[in-house]
Amino acid sequence: MLANYASVFSTVEGNTTFYHIPNASTVDQWLEALTDSQCSICFKLPSVVTNQRQPDKKVLEQFLQSIKPLRNHLGPFLLQFPHWVGPEFLNRFMTIFERVSDVGTAVVEVRNNVFFDEPELLEPMLQSLGFGRVMMDTRSLYQGDMKHPEVAAALHEKPNLPILNEVYNKQVFVRLMLHPDGQNEHWVNEWALKTAQWINEGIEPNIIIHCPNNLHCPRFAEEFHTRLSLCFQEPLAALPAWPLPQQGSLL
């Protein structure tokens, strides 16, 4: 399925590394699937690195070593922190930030409201390392049918946070959560317009489409691309047709 995905889309969020480090055989399979494609994987750092009060630096090194063969297909790393990580924890994670910056670039997702009320608390670290900050939008879930079974089961993982508009270090990483009932036109239009503006400014944004049921994501991503294309005088090239499914599992 990764090979199918990479034949159509140019980036994917690698979530499995949040839970465990891939073995060499798995990484080799990913590398083979990405051969002859320009698709990049934005790997999420392991949870024991970003979601523990004492980050596991040993696991971080194991993770970085494991994905080394994919160096030509690496997008920005995703450093996702839970809501309890506030400004007082930044110094504790600084060595993690610096080690990741040795390998590549990264985007940071924070869920503590203090960073939205006082973004200047995070900005010095972002600027010093050249990192971006994740823009997460869950409004379609919270303003849509929250009783939808797929939505109700996922809300505990999708916080309703303010929308970030500031771009740091020309890195845009949008995690757009769409509702499985498909009533997402307003949100798709809004982010398509923003994306077109960033592209016109010379920024290459990563737009990651999420849904409580990921089976909808390829179709929603195609719909987003269609809407984005309408924002330009010369339409974007059409996406390749989705290939026939193969056995396997996506990230």
Secondary structure by P-SEA (a helix, b strand, c coil): caaaaaaccccccccccccccccaaaaaaaaaaaccccbbbbccccccccccccccaaaaaaaaaaaccccccccbbbbcccccccccccccaaaaaaaaaacccbbbbbcccccccccccaaaaaaaabbbbbbccaaaaaacccccaaaaacccccccccccccccccbbbbbbbbbcccccaaaaaaaaaaaaaaaaaccbbbbbbbcccccaaaaaaaaaaaaaaaccccccccccccccccccccc
